[in-house]
Amino acid sequence: MGWQHIVPGITLLLVKLTGTSLFLIFIPQIFPRGNFSFIPEENYTELLSTPNLPEARATIATTVQIPQKPPTWERHRGSEFWFTETKEVWLHCRVDCMQWSSDLAIISDRNELEFIQNKTAMGSYFIGLTYTVAQNKWLWIDGTELKNNLFAMRPKAADDECATLAAGELKPVSCHQEHHCICEKNPK
């Protein structure tokens, strides 16, 4: 057997080994870990711009599961609120709210605060408040600044750039922890 018969076999073997190696290297990116479904009615991908989330100032592709049933909205003084039963990270909470033509809650007065405190006594809920490192202050998702006369904010740790309400207390937390969400919409 001459080299003219062996060289093509070795070349083919090297190509196959290279392809297999690349597949194994990139398999975590092709098939991410976690719960996912291939049923198109239950999942979708949305591009979401997050200018107020401090560590994510770009467009992010986010896959979330659409809730199976419509949320139960609770009316209070011209607004409607949805207190979610599931826990999500802050960004997924915001996407869930937007699916229902709402956004994370902005608490603007003491009456609204008391209403929400009564509903959040048994859990920890994300609201529409984030810490902006560039401005060194807490801002609501509509760009307004947190008023100290309404809340006493606990001191924040390095990674605490989102806020939750738990048992009536405003608490800085990591945006990557999972908590319930409070969505708010103003019916037109």
Backbone bond lengths (Angstrom), bond angles and torsions (degrees), N, CA, C in turn:
res aa  C-N    CA-C-N  psi(-1)  N-CA   C-N-CA  omega(-1)  CA-C   N-CA-C  phi
1 M - - - 1.435 - - 1.522 109.35 -
2 G 1.318 116.22 130.50 1.455 120.33 -176.72 1.518 112.67 -97.21
3 W 1.322 115.12 170.98 1.463 122.39 179.12 1.524 112.03 -61.06
4 Q 1.323 118.34 -29.14 1.462 120.64 -179.19 1.525 111.45 -64.10
5 H 1.331 119.26 -20.94 1.463 122.58 177.89 1.538 111.71 -93.39
6 I 1.310 117.74 -27.29 1.466 122.05 -176.48 1.534 112.05 -84.36
7 V 1.327 118.65 -39.70 1.469 122.94 -175.95 1.536 111.88 -58.44
8 P 1.349 121.07 -46.70 1.473 118.86 178.22 1.535 112.43 -62.06
9 G 1.310 118.25 -35.33 1.462 121.27 178.50 1.518 111.71 -66.30
10 I 1.327 116.72 -42.46 1.469 120.97 178.18 1.529 110.29 -65.92
11 T 1.334 117.01 -41.16 1.470 121.16 178.27 1.526 110.50 -61.05
12 L 1.322 117.35 -45.72 1.460 121.69 178.92 1.532 110.90 -61.96
13 L 1.326 117.00 -41.66 1.458 121.56 178.26 1.535 111.36 -62.03
14 L 1.335 118.06 -42.85 1.464 121.98 178.86 1.530 111.47 -64.63
15 V 1.326 117.50 -40.27 1.466 120.99 178.17 1.530 110.23 -63.40
16 K 1.326 117.46 -43.79 1.463 120.91 179.69 1.530 111.42 -65.29
17 L 1.322 117.81 -42.23 1.464 121.01 178.33 1.531 111.47 -63.81
18 T 1.331 117.09 -40.24 1.464 121.04 178.19 1.525 110.50 -63.86
19 G 1.316 117.62 -45.63 1.466 121.67 179.19 1.515 112.07 -62.01
20 T 1.324 116.89 -44.45 1.463 121.27 179.03 1.529 110.56 -63.85
21 S 1.325 117.40 -41.92 1.467 121.08 179.08 1.525 111.07 -62.19
22 L 1.327 117.39 -45.19 1.463 120.42 178.84 1.523 111.28 -63.02
23 F 1.329 117.03 -39.82 1.462 120.70 178.41 1.527 110.32 -61.22
24 L 1.337 116.86 -45.80 1.461 120.79 -179.34 1.529 112.07 -66.17
25 I 1.322 116.80 -34.32 1.464 120.27 179.12 1.526 110.83 -67.93
26 F 1.331 117.23 -41.25 1.464 121.27 -173.96 1.524 114.24 -97.51
27 I 1.323 119.36 3.80 1.468 121.04 -178.82 1.530 112.89 -60.58
28 P 1.366 120.78 -36.24 1.468 118.28 177.98 1.534 112.87 -63.43
29 Q 1.331 117.16 -29.87 1.463 119.57 178.73 1.521 111.20 -79.91
30 I 1.327 116.99 -28.84 1.462 120.97 179.86 1.522 110.16 -77.17
31 F 1.329 116.97 -41.95 1.463 122.56 -178.93 1.526 108.81 -122.96
32 P 1.355 118.39 86.79 1.465 120.20 -178.19 1.517 111.53 -67.73
33 R 1.330 114.75 153.92 1.464 119.86 177.12 1.510 110.07 -74.23
34 G 1.315 116.33 161.87 1.455 120.84 176.62 1.505 111.96 111.62
35 N 1.323 114.16 179.57 1.457 120.43 -179.55 1.515 109.37 -80.39
36 F 1.306 115.78 123.40 1.450 119.85 174.30 1.510 108.78 -149.04
37 S 1.295 114.30 154.10 1.451 121.18 -176.06 1.514 108.59 -131.08
38 F 1.312 116.25 149.77 1.450 120.41 177.98 1.520 111.18 -98.94
39 I 1.326 117.80 12.82 1.457 121.71 178.72 1.525 107.43 -87.18
40 P 1.335 119.26 113.96 1.464 120.60 -172.81 1.521 114.85 -64.90
41 E 1.335 119.43 -25.38 1.455 120.09 -178.88 1.523 112.02 -70.70
42 E 1.327 118.21 -22.36 1.457 120.63 -174.73 1.520 113.58 -98.41
43 N 1.315 118.43 -20.44 1.455 120.99 -177.39 1.516 110.17 -128.55
44 Y 1.321 115.64 152.42 1.442 120.57 173.06 1.518 107.78 -155.62
45 T 1.313 116.20 163.62 1.452 121.35 177.22 1.514 108.09 -116.24
46 E 1.322 116.46 132.24 1.457 121.19 -178.68 1.516 108.34 -127.61
47 L 1.326 116.06 137.94 1.450 119.84 173.65 1.517 107.26 -86.84
48 L 1.312 116.24 125.67 1.454 121.16 -174.20 1.519 108.90 -127.35
49 S 1.295 117.24 125.93 1.447 121.76 176.46 1.522 107.67 -89.14
50 T 1.329 116.99 131.87 1.460 120.59 -175.58 1.526 110.61 -125.01
51 P 1.330 118.57 73.77 1.460 119.30 -177.88 1.523 113.55 -69.08
52 N 1.339 118.98 -24.16 1.462 120.30 -176.90 1.517 113.52 -94.47
53 L 1.329 118.31 -8.27 1.456 119.57 177.17 1.521 107.07 -85.94
54 P 1.327 118.01 113.77 1.457 122.08 -169.12 1.517 115.68 -53.41
55 E 1.310 119.27 -45.30 1.457 118.52 -173.17 1.518 113.66 -93.19
56 A 1.313 118.18 3.83 1.461 120.74 178.94 1.520 108.90 -132.47
57 R 1.302 116.98 82.49 1.458 121.49 -176.67 1.521 111.13 -101.04
58 A 1.304 116.81 35.44 1.459 121.09 178.75 1.515 108.09 -136.87
59 T 1.310 115.04 178.62 1.455 119.30 176.11 1.515 108.01 -81.31
60 I 1.327 116.63 132.18 1.453 122.35 -174.95 1.515 108.82 -120.30
61 A 1.321 116.90 134.19 1.463 120.16 173.16 1.516 107.35 -84.20
62 T 1.311 116.82 123.10 1.450 122.03 -175.64 1.515 109.98 -125.96
63 T 1.318 116.89 128.68 1.451 120.57 175.34 1.519 107.88 -105.27
64 V 1.310 116.02 123.80 1.456 120.86 180.00 1.513 109.21 -131.37
65 Q 1.304 115.11 158.33 1.459 119.77 178.29 1.523 108.90 -93.62
66 I 1.321 115.85 130.44 1.454 121.11 179.18 1.525 108.56 -73.27
67 P 1.337 117.67 129.93 1.465 118.71 177.21 1.526 110.67 -58.63
68 Q 1.330 116.47 141.85 1.456 121.48 -175.69 1.521 112.66 -71.59
69 K 1.315 117.73 -34.12 1.462 119.88 -178.64 1.520 108.61 -121.82
70 P 1.334 116.67 154.21 1.467 118.68 178.51 1.525 110.53 -63.76
71 P 1.326 116.93 148.51 1.465 119.55 -179.72 1.525 111.84 -69.96
72 T 1.320 114.61 158.29 1.462 121.30 175.03 1.526 107.54 -94.43
73 W 1.313 115.66 112.07 1.463 121.23 -178.10 1.529 109.88 -90.88
74 E 1.331 115.58 141.09 1.461 121.57 177.21 1.525 108.66 -115.19
75 R 1.323 115.92 124.69 1.469 121.09 -177.79 1.528 111.21 -80.65
76 H 1.338 113.47 141.00 1.468 119.63 172.70 1.526 108.34 -154.08
77 R 1.314 117.08 113.24 1.465 124.80 174.10 1.533 113.82 46.07
78 G 1.305 117.48 53.60 1.462 121.16 174.56 1.514 115.22 88.23
79 S 1.311 118.67 -6.66 1.465 122.38 176.62 1.518 109.09 -116.75
80 E 1.318 115.05 161.87 1.464 120.78 174.15 1.522 108.06 -121.64
81 F 1.329 115.99 140.32 1.461 121.90 -177.15 1.519 110.07 -123.88
82 W 1.330 114.81 143.34 1.467 121.95 175.26 1.523 106.90 -123.92
83 F 1.320 116.27 119.61 1.461 123.00 177.33 1.526 106.24 -101.14
84 T 1.336 117.40 107.43 1.463 120.46 -172.16 1.519 111.64 -69.70
85 E 1.309 114.70 153.45 1.466 121.04 177.20 1.522 111.26 -92.07
86 T 1.330 116.77 -26.05 1.462 120.83 -179.35 1.523 110.03 -92.66
87 K 1.321 115.52 160.87 1.461 121.47 177.45 1.524 109.19 -105.79
88 E 1.315 115.81 140.36 1.463 123.12 -179.20 1.523 108.92 -142.70
89 V 1.345 116.70 166.59 1.462 120.56 168.99 1.530 107.20 -75.81
90 W 1.319 117.54 164.90 1.465 122.01 -172.90 1.527 112.12 -56.23
91 L 1.321 117.64 -46.35 1.468 120.82 -176.99 1.524 111.44 -63.31
92 H 1.329 117.70 -40.77 1.468 120.50 177.88 1.528 110.83 -67.59
93 C 1.333 117.19 -34.81 1.472 119.70 174.54 1.522 109.84 -59.50
94 R 1.308 115.84 -44.87 1.472 119.52 -178.57 1.525 110.88 -63.81
95 V 1.327 117.23 -41.26 1.469 120.83 178.19 1.527 110.09 -64.39
96 D 1.339 117.21 -43.33 1.472 120.29 177.88 1.525 110.86 -58.19
97 C 1.327 117.05 -44.00 1.465 120.21 178.75 1.525 110.67 -61.75
98 M 1.318 116.56 -44.84 1.464 120.41 -177.55 1.527 112.41 -63.90
99 Q 1.330 116.93 -28.15 1.468 119.99 176.81 1.518 111.13 -60.58
100 W 1.309 116.83 -27.60 1.461 121.89 -176.66 1.525 110.84 -109.48
101 S 1.330 116.85 30.37 1.477 123.45 176.69 1.524 111.94 55.21
102 S 1.320 116.06 43.56 1.461 121.47 178.81 1.526 108.06 -141.78
103 D 1.324 116.84 -173.58 1.459 121.84 175.62 1.526 107.57 -147.75
104 L 1.316 116.80 172.28 1.460 119.69 177.46 1.531 109.10 -59.04
105 A 1.318 115.89 147.09 1.466 121.77 -172.32 1.522 112.68 -65.13
106 I 1.333 114.25 138.65 1.462 123.32 171.63 1.526 105.78 -113.14
107 I 1.325 116.19 119.59 1.466 120.62 -175.79 1.522 107.92 -96.67
108 S 1.331 115.85 114.19 1.462 119.99 -170.53 1.529 114.95 -107.85
109 D 1.326 118.10 -16.65 1.467 118.37 179.67 1.530 110.65 -149.05
110 R 1.334 115.22 167.97 1.463 121.03 -175.40 1.528 112.28 -63.62
111 N 1.324 118.29 -36.10 1.456 121.82 179.84 1.530 110.74 -62.89
112 E 1.325 115.92 -44.49 1.469 120.78 177.80 1.531 110.33 -65.50
113 L 1.327 116.67 -39.88 1.462 121.68 177.81 1.527 110.85 -60.25
114 E 1.324 117.97 -45.59 1.466 121.18 180.00 1.525 111.43 -63.91
115 F 1.334 116.99 -40.12 1.467 120.90 176.82 1.533 110.18 -59.28
116 I 1.333 116.61 -47.10 1.469 120.83 -178.06 1.525 110.98 -70.34
117 Q 1.329 118.07 -38.12 1.469 120.65 178.25 1.523 111.14 -59.71
118 N 1.318 117.15 -39.11 1.467 120.54 178.53 1.524 111.74 -64.46
119 K 1.323 117.25 -29.88 1.466 121.49 -177.82 1.527 112.77 -87.80
120 T 1.332 117.97 -17.96 1.467 120.99 -174.47 1.519 113.40 -108.85
121 A 1.312 117.55 18.24 1.467 120.55 -176.53 1.526 112.63 -63.89
122 M 1.329 117.51 -28.27 1.468 120.42 -173.98 1.531 114.01 -105.14
123 G 1.325 118.87 9.87 1.461 119.29 -178.90 1.513 111.44 -158.36
124 S 1.319 114.53 178.82 1.455 122.34 179.36 1.530 107.64 -114.78
125 Y 1.338 117.50 124.66 1.462 122.73 -171.40 1.528 111.43 -124.70
126 F 1.354 115.77 130.49 1.461 120.06 172.45 1.523 109.66 -68.13
127 I 1.333 115.73 142.26 1.464 122.31 172.50 1.531 107.34 -124.47
128 G 1.306 116.97 176.06 1.464 121.34 -175.43 1.511 113.88 -84.13
129 L 1.312 117.46 52.81 1.459 123.16 -177.91 1.523 109.03 -128.37
130 T 1.345 116.85 127.02 1.466 121.15 178.71 1.526 109.82 -133.64
131 Y 1.327 115.00 155.96 1.460 121.24 178.09 1.518 108.65 -92.48
132 T 1.318 117.07 128.11 1.459 122.12 179.33 1.521 108.34 -103.50
133 V 1.320 116.07 111.92 1.463 121.37 -177.28 1.525 110.50 -63.65
134 A 1.332 117.41 -42.16 1.464 121.45 -177.20 1.530 111.59 -59.20
135 Q 1.335 117.20 -37.79 1.465 120.82 -179.49 1.524 112.09 -99.38
136 N 1.331 116.90 -6.37 1.460 122.94 178.14 1.530 112.10 56.28
137 K 1.355 115.77 44.51 1.464 119.53 178.29 1.520 110.89 -157.41
138 W 1.328 114.10 164.90 1.460 122.11 177.88 1.519 108.94 -86.70
139 L 1.343 116.04 130.08 1.462 121.56 179.20 1.521 110.13 -127.21
140 W 1.330 115.45 142.17 1.457 120.82 171.63 1.528 108.13 -74.04
141 I 1.324 117.07 160.68 1.464 120.21 -176.79 1.523 113.06 -64.94
142 D 1.323 118.36 -14.63 1.470 120.41 175.22 1.528 111.74 -88.91
143 G 1.347 117.36 2.52 1.460 122.11 176.58 1.516 114.75 94.89
144 T 1.331 118.92 -5.83 1.465 120.69 179.04 1.528 110.21 -80.32
145 E 1.325 114.55 152.62 1.461 121.01 -176.77 1.531 111.13 -84.65
146 L 1.330 116.24 147.74 1.466 122.35 176.40 1.524 109.27 -65.70
147 K 1.328 116.54 129.98 1.469 121.50 178.57 1.530 108.82 -93.56
148 N 1.321 116.04 127.13 1.467 120.71 -177.60 1.520 113.04 -70.99
149 N 1.336 118.51 -17.56 1.459 119.29 -179.47 1.529 111.90 -75.08
150 L 1.328 117.07 -14.17 1.460 121.04 -179.63 1.532 111.44 -97.76
151 F 1.319 116.52 -35.51 1.463 121.75 -175.24 1.514 110.99 -131.76
152 A 1.321 115.29 149.67 1.459 121.75 165.73 1.522 105.48 -109.70
153 M 1.316 116.89 109.27 1.467 121.48 -177.07 1.519 109.50 -87.29
154 R 1.322 116.37 132.30 1.463 121.10 173.99 1.529 108.93 -64.96
155 P 1.340 117.79 156.90 1.470 119.39 175.35 1.530 110.01 -62.70
156 K 1.328 115.65 143.17 1.461 119.49 -177.26 1.517 111.02 -96.79
157 A 1.329 115.70 148.44 1.459 122.09 172.90 1.532 107.66 -88.71
158 A 1.314 116.80 175.73 1.465 121.67 -174.64 1.526 113.37 -56.68
159 D 1.324 118.26 -42.17 1.463 120.97 -175.46 1.526 113.73 -95.24
160 D 1.310 118.31 3.64 1.466 121.26 -177.33 1.525 109.99 -86.25
161 E 1.335 116.58 96.76 1.460 120.25 -177.34 1.520 112.78 -121.97
162 C 1.336 117.26 7.67 1.463 122.16 174.05 1.525 107.06 -127.01
163 A 1.331 116.12 169.62 1.464 119.11 -176.78 1.522 110.73 -130.47
164 T 1.340 115.00 146.74 1.463 121.39 174.01 1.525 108.88 -125.56
165 L 1.310 114.21 158.63 1.458 121.75 168.59 1.515 106.56 -109.41
166 A 1.321 116.66 125.08 1.461 121.56 179.07 1.522 107.42 -138.20
167 A 1.314 116.10 121.03 1.466 122.19 -179.13 1.526 111.16 51.28
168 G 1.326 116.01 39.72 1.452 121.32 177.17 1.507 115.20 80.14
169 E 1.315 118.06 3.69 1.454 121.47 -177.26 1.525 110.34 -110.39
170 L 1.330 116.29 132.15 1.459 122.14 176.80 1.521 108.31 -82.21
171 K 1.331 116.23 128.06 1.456 120.05 -172.09 1.529 110.19 -137.06
172 P 1.356 118.32 128.65 1.464 120.06 175.02 1.532 110.10 -74.71
173 V 1.337 116.21 135.46 1.465 121.57 -179.80 1.523 109.18 -140.93
174 S 1.320 115.78 167.84 1.462 120.65 173.95 1.525 109.25 -70.53
175 C 1.313 116.19 140.40 1.473 121.26 177.95 1.522 111.20 -68.00
176 H 1.333 117.02 -14.05 1.462 121.35 -176.31 1.525 112.93 -96.20
177 Q 1.326 117.54 -4.12 1.462 120.43 172.57 1.523 108.41 -76.98
178 E 1.321 116.67 158.81 1.462 120.33 178.43 1.526 110.16 -100.82
179 H 1.326 115.03 129.98 1.459 122.96 177.25 1.524 107.97 -141.36
180 H 1.324 116.28 169.34 1.462 120.41 171.42 1.531 107.59 -69.61
181 C 1.324 116.95 171.49 1.466 121.57 -178.79 1.525 109.83 -127.33
182 I 1.327 115.95 150.26 1.464 121.43 170.38 1.523 106.92 -116.97
183 C 1.330 115.60 113.87 1.464 121.20 176.92 1.526 108.39 -99.76
184 E 1.322 115.44 145.59 1.468 120.92 179.69 1.521 109.33 -132.58
185 K 1.329 115.49 135.90 1.467 119.40 172.45 1.514 109.07 -136.66
186 N 1.301 113.67 148.34 1.459 121.08 177.71 1.515 107.49 -107.78
187 P 1.337 117.95 104.84 1.466 120.41 -178.36 1.524 111.21 -59.02
188 K 1.318 113.78 143.08 1.465 119.00 -178.50 1.489 110.73 -94.91
